[in-house]
Amino acid sequence: MDVRPERSFLRDLKNMDRRLGCKFNGQNFVVTYDRGYGEPVNILLIKRDDNGFRQPTGRDLEILKGGDLAQGESMDLRLKKIAYACYEMQEQTKKKHRENIRDWTKDDKNYLMDKIGRITGQGKPRPAYRPISHKPGKRVVATA
């Protein structure tokens, strides 16, 4: 039994790279790569989600393009971009924390302690002044 993929798929596959090919292995289609020596190497097995047979389509070409490291950016450049993005996120988080602490400490000590007490659920706020009980200096004794 001779099963062949669609001609449009083969044309698009050859346009990507002349060394790519497609063959039927008895159960599924397999995209192959000719290294220039020996047998072609299998690089992509085309199957349905339930491991059944299906014809190759454009989504298989997209999978091949996505895995192509020679096209577009190199792996080092991709990793550097990811690392830089992570670094930027860390710096923004640090900056936000610094600004929050600075904003809290702009307020006076009593207001800051009150705010911390409210956040942590410590109850009543502390007064802005130290309450001193009234102690009369001299006692006057009334004589009758």
Backbone as CSV, one residue per row, in Angstrom:
resi,resn,N_x,N_y,N_z,CA_x,CA_y,CA_z,C_x,C_y,C_z
1,MET,0.841,-1.174,0.000,0.000,0.000,0.000,0.888,1.241,0.000
2,ASP,0.654,2.138,-0.917,1.468,3.342,-1.051,0.647,4.546,-0.568
3,VAL,1.038,5.110,0.589,0.347,6.266,1.151,1.290,7.457,1.046
4,ARG,0.787,8.529,0.447,1.621,9.729,0.280,0.939,10.925,0.920
5,PRO,1.741,11.876,1.406,1.146,13.108,1.954,0.665,14.011,0.827
6,GLU,-0.093,15.011,1.179,-0.597,15.954,0.183,0.561,16.670,-0.504
7,ARG,0.369,16.975,-1.778,1.440,17.620,-2.544,1.728,19.032,-2.025
8,SER,0.706,19.754,-1.573,0.930,21.114,-1.066,1.793,21.084,0.197
9,PHE,1.576,20.071,1.039,2.403,19.936,2.244,3.855,19.674,1.859
10,LEU,4.056,18.764,0.917,5.428,18.464,0.479,6.093,19.694,-0.136
11,ARG,5.343,20.454,-0.922,5.897,21.665,-1.525,6.335,22.661,-0.443
12,ASP,5.462,22.897,0.549,5.804,23.820,1.626,6.968,23.303,2.460
13,LEU,7.030,22.000,2.644,8.124,21.383,3.396,9.450,21.588,2.663
14,LYS,9.451,21.395,1.351,10.667,21.583,0.554,11.059,23.057,0.485
15,ASN,10.067,23.962,0.537,10.385,25.394,0.544,11.083,25.796,1.840
16,MET,10.746,25.122,2.938,11.423,25.401,4.205,12.886,24.999,4.125
17,ASP,13.118,23.754,3.683,14.483,23.234,3.563,14.456,22.071,2.579
18,ARG,15.371,22.090,1.638,15.419,21.060,0.603,15.699,19.676,1.173
19,ARG,16.342,19.606,2.336,16.736,18.316,2.910,15.623,17.651,3.712
20,LEU,14.497,18.343,3.894,13.374,17.756,4.614,12.544,16.890,3.679
21,GLY,11.993,15.801,4.216,11.136,14.915,3.445,10.061,14.331,4.346
22,CYS,9.148,13.587,3.737,8.058,12.979,4.498,7.839,11.575,3.967
23,LYS,7.738,10.607,4.888,7.489,9.229,4.462,6.459,8.594,5.385
24,PHE,5.876,7.488,4.923,4.895,6.734,5.699,5.601,5.522,6.278
25,ASN,5.523,5.334,7.608,6.251,4.231,8.237,5.385,2.998,8.493
26,GLY,4.188,2.961,7.925,3.298,1.821,8.118,2.111,2.164,8.994
27,GLN,2.288,3.121,9.922,1.193,3.549,10.794,0.944,5.048,10.703
28,ASN,2.020,5.819,10.641,1.922,7.281,10.645,2.919,7.878,9.658
29,PHE,2.719,9.165,9.372,3.698,9.897,8.578,4.823,10.367,9.488
30,VAL,6.026,10.436,8.923,7.200,10.896,9.657,7.926,11.911,8.786
31,VAL,8.245,13.078,9.371,9.055,14.068,8.667,10.508,13.687,8.901
32,THR,11.282,13.625,7.815,12.679,13.191,7.900,13.612,14.314,7.472
33,TYR,14.877,14.172,7.879,15.914,15.142,7.517,17.085,14.372,6.943
34,ASP,17.499,14.750,5.750,18.626,14.093,5.089,19.913,14.809,5.482
35,ARG,20.779,14.119,6.193,22.025,14.722,6.678,23.112,14.786,5.606
36,GLY,22.885,14.143,4.510,23.900,14.136,3.451,24.682,12.843,3.443
37,TYR,24.557,12.040,4.469,25.205,10.738,4.523,24.285,9.789,5.289
38,GLY,24.314,8.533,4.936,23.486,7.543,5.626,22.004,7.735,5.347
39,GLU,21.192,7.090,6.182,19.746,7.171,6.057,19.224,8.504,6.584
40,PRO,18.102,8.989,6.059,17.501,10.201,6.626,17.061,9.962,8.074
41,VAL,17.129,11.002,8.889,16.809,10.916,10.311,15.373,11.380,10.527
42,ASN,14.619,10.651,11.346,13.252,11.047,11.689,13.305,12.222,12.667
43,ILE,12.558,13.288,12.370,12.560,14.436,13.279,11.175,14.761,13.827
44,LEU,10.098,14.290,13.192,8.754,14.596,13.687,7.793,13.495,13.276
45,LEU,7.116,12.905,14.272,6.092,11.898,14.024,4.744,12.606,13.996
46,ILE,3.995,12.397,12.930,2.710,13.076,12.757,1.600,12.097,13.108
47,LYS,0.849,12.416,14.193,-0.235,11.540,14.629,-1.305,12.364,15.319
48,ARG,-2.485,11.777,15.484,-3.571,12.435,16.203,-3.302,12.369,17.699
49,ASP,-4.154,13.026,18.477,-4.002,13.012,19.927,-4.164,11.610,20.508
50,ASP,-4.978,10.785,19.852,-5.170,9.406,20.330,-4.218,8.436,19.619
51,ASN,-3.107,8.959,19.094,-2.053,8.191,18.410,-2.523,7.548,17.113
52,GLY,-3.609,8.037,16.549,-4.110,7.501,15.287,-3.474,8.183,14.082
53,PHE,-3.837,7.697,12.902,-3.298,8.214,11.648,-3.976,9.525,11.275
54,ARG,-3.172,10.455,10.724,-3.725,11.663,10.124,-2.754,12.180,9.073
55,GLN,-3.296,12.949,8.130,-2.474,13.559,7.089,-1.714,14.747,7.693
56,PRO,-0.489,15.001,7.250,0.239,16.175,7.732,-0.400,17.466,7.217
57,THR,-0.368,18.498,8.068,-0.988,19.780,7.718,-0.024,20.925,8.018
58,GLY,-0.545,22.140,7.885,0.270,23.334,8.131,0.718,23.469,9.575
59,ARG,-0.055,22.940,10.522,0.362,23.056,11.924,1.646,22.282,12.188
60,ASP,1.879,21.204,11.421,3.129,20.465,11.555,4.302,21.302,11.047
61,LEU,4.049,22.081,10.000,5.092,22.989,9.510,5.409,24.056,10.553
62,GLU,4.383,24.545,11.263,4.598,25.542,12.317,5.412,24.956,13.457
63,ILE,5.176,23.687,13.785,5.963,23.026,14.833,7.420,22.962,14.416
64,LEU,7.655,22.629,13.151,9.031,22.570,12.653,9.692,23.946,12.675
65,LYS,8.951,24.977,12.287,9.502,26.337,12.292,9.813,26.794,13.707
66,GLY,8.958,26.446,14.660,9.175,26.833,16.049,10.398,26.177,16.644
67,GLY,10.734,24.985,16.198,11.901,24.280,16.726,13.182,24.580,15.977
68,ASP,13.108,25.380,14.925,14.283,25.693,14.113,15.127,26.733,14.823
69,LEU,16.306,26.332,15.307,17.172,27.249,16.039,18.022,28.099,15.105
70,ALA,18.154,27.670,13.847,18.976,28.441,12.912,18.223,29.652,12.396
71,GLN,16.900,29.574,12.397,16.097,30.680,11.888,15.758,31.610,13.043
72,GLY,15.862,32.886,12.814,15.518,33.850,13.866,16.664,34.036,14.841
73,GLU,16.346,34.126,16.104,17.349,34.415,17.127,18.070,33.142,17.557
74,SER,19.313,33.307,17.980,20.056,32.164,18.491,19.575,31.839,19.899
75,MET,19.927,30.659,20.374,19.489,30.233,21.699,20.092,31.137,22.777
76,ASP,21.350,31.541,22.605,21.977,32.437,23.586,21.211,33.750,23.694
77,LEU,20.818,34.306,22.558,20.081,35.567,22.566,18.720,35.404,23.227
78,ARG,18.042,34.295,22.954,16.745,34.033,23.594,16.905,33.950,25.109
79,LEU,17.921,33.208,25.564,18.136,33.055,27.008,18.506,34.386,27.654
80,LYS,19.302,35.188,26.950,19.664,36.495,27.498,18.437,37.391,27.626
81,LYS,17.541,37.332,26.641,16.315,38.138,26.719,15.445,37.711,27.890
82,ILE,15.321,36.408,28.101,14.519,35.900,29.221,15.147,36.321,30.545
83,ALA,16.474,36.201,30.648,17.162,36.583,31.883,17.009,38.079,32.142
84,TYR,17.098,38.887,31.105,16.955,40.336,31.281,15.534,40.690,31.724
85,ALA,14.535,40.002,31.159,13.146,40.260,31.559,12.942,39.911,33.030
86,CYS,13.518,38.798,33.482,13.420,38.420,34.901,14.119,39.453,35.777
87,TYR,15.277,39.930,35.341,16.014,40.940,36.097,15.185,42.222,36.218
88,GLU,14.556,42.640,35.125,13.720,43.845,35.153,12.561,43.694,36.133
89,MET,11.928,42.522,36.158,10.818,42.299,37.092,11.310,42.370,38.536
90,GLN,12.478,41.803,38.822,13.030,41.863,40.182,13.332,43.300,40.580
91,GLU,13.901,44.060,39.657,14.224,45.458,39.957,12.962,46.276,40.208
92,GLN,11.926,46.039,39.441,10.665,46.765,39.657,10.063,46.427,41.012
93,THR,10.153,45.152,41.402,9.635,44.743,42.709,10.425,45.403,43.830
94,LYS,11.757,45.412,43.712,12.600,46.060,44.729,12.292,47.547,44.819
95,LYS,12.149,48.188,43.666,11.857,49.618,43.641,10.518,49.907,44.304
96,LYS,9.528,49.064,44.037,8.211,49.255,44.639,8.286,49.111,46.154
97,HIS,9.020,48.118,46.637,9.186,47.938,48.083,9.898,49.134,48.707
98,ARG,10.948,49.607,48.042,11.675,50.774,48.554,10.761,51.988,48.647
99,GLU,9.956,52.200,47.614,9.042,53.345,47.625,7.994,53.220,48.724
100,ASN,7.490,52.002,48.942,6.520,51.799,50.017,7.129,52.119,51.377
101,ILE,8.324,51.636,51.616,8.991,51.902,52.898,9.266,53.391,53.039
102,ARG,9.719,54.023,51.965,9.974,55.463,52.015,8.686,56.241,52.318
103,ASP,7.600,55.843,51.679,6.330,56.518,51.923,5.862,56.324,53.357
104,TRP,6.089,55.139,53.903,5.693,54.897,55.292,6.524,55.734,56.253
105,THR,7.816,55.829,55.983,8.689,56.550,56.918,8.612,58.060,56.749
106,LYS,7.957,58.534,55.718,7.744,59.976,55.583,6.841,60.468,56.709
107,ASP,5.917,59.628,57.089,4.995,59.995,58.155,5.738,60.007,59.488
108,ASP,5.153,60.649,60.482,5.811,60.683,61.782,5.744,59.320,62.447
109,LYS,6.513,59.172,63.504,6.673,57.889,64.173,5.349,57.356,64.700
110,ASN,4.554,58.209,65.316,3.306,57.746,65.916,2.310,57.279,64.854
111,TYR,2.234,58.026,63.749,1.323,57.642,62.673,1.775,56.316,62.065
112,LEU,3.101,56.163,61.917,3.648,54.939,61.357,3.350,53.744,62.262
113,MET,3.531,53.908,63.560,3.246,52.813,64.490,1.751,52.473,64.473
114,ASP,0.907,53.497,64.357,-0.531,53.279,64.275,-0.877,52.477,63.020
115,LYS,-0.237,52.835,61.912,-0.497,52.152,60.652,-0.052,50.694,60.734
116,ILE,1.117,50.465,61.308,1.610,49.089,61.464,0.684,48.310,62.382
117,GLY,0.221,48.955,63.448,-0.705,48.297,64.361,-2.005,47.916,63.685
118,ARG,-2.520,48.776,62.817,-3.756,48.456,62.097,-3.549,47.312,61.115
119,ILE,-2.403,47.314,60.447,-2.129,46.260,59.462,-1.996,44.912,60.147
120,THR,-1.307,44.881,61.285,-1.072,43.610,61.968,-2.196,43.230,62.914
121,GLY,-3.181,44.109,63.072,-4.327,43.793,63.913,-4.023,43.847,65.395
122,GLN,-3.271,44.830,65.852,-2.868,44.908,67.253,-3.824,45.703,68.121
123,GLY,-4.917,46.150,67.595,-5.906,46.812,68.437,-5.879,48.313,68.323
124,LYS,-6.095,48.976,69.477,-6.220,50.426,69.493,-4.917,51.108,69.080
125,PRO,-5.040,52.252,68.430,-3.820,52.993,68.076,-3.185,53.640,69.300
126,ARG,-1.907,53.852,69.211,-1.181,54.510,70.292,-1.446,56.016,70.235
127,PRO,-1.512,56.670,71.360,-1.744,58.121,71.329,-0.509,58.865,70.847
128,ALA,-0.694,60.048,70.312,0.409,60.850,69.797,1.218,61.464,70.928
129,TYR,0.694,61.464,72.130,1.408,62.010,73.278,1.383,60.969,74.382
130,ARG,2.266,61.120,75.343,2.317,60.182,76.446,1.346,60.648,77.522
131,PRO,0.328,59.864,77.802,-0.620,60.311,78.828,0.022,60.280,80.221
132,ILE,-0.104,61.374,80.898,0.437,61.485,82.253,-0.738,61.748,83.188
133,SER,-0.785,60.963,84.215,-1.864,61.178,85.174,-1.570,62.440,85.985
134,HIS,-2.627,63.117,86.403,-2.486,64.380,87.124,-2.030,64.112,88.558
135,LYS,-0.920,64.716,88.901,-0.423,64.616,90.273,-0.275,66.042,90.796
136,PRO,-1.128,66.416,91.729,-0.980,67.783,92.258,0.316,67.928,93.038
137,GLY,0.917,69.091,92.882,2.209,69.339,93.534,2.084,69.452,95.047
138,LYS,1.125,70.183,95.532,0.937,70.352,96.976,-0.504,70.068,97.307
139,ARG,-0.676,69.385,98.375,-2.043,69.117,98.789,-2.477,70.203,99.747
140,VAL,-3.585,70.687,99.489,-4.145,71.719,100.356,-5.186,71.023,101.251
141,VAL,-4.969,71.142,102.490,-5.878,70.514,103.414,-6.812,71.602,103.941
142,ALA,-8.049,71.369,103.820,-9.015,72.349,104.291,-9.204,72.172,105.811
143,THR,-9.056,73.212,106.494,-9.261,73.151,107.938,-10.556,73.873,108.276
144,ALA,-11.213,73.328,109.133,-12.463,73.982,109.505,-12.483,74.417,110.929
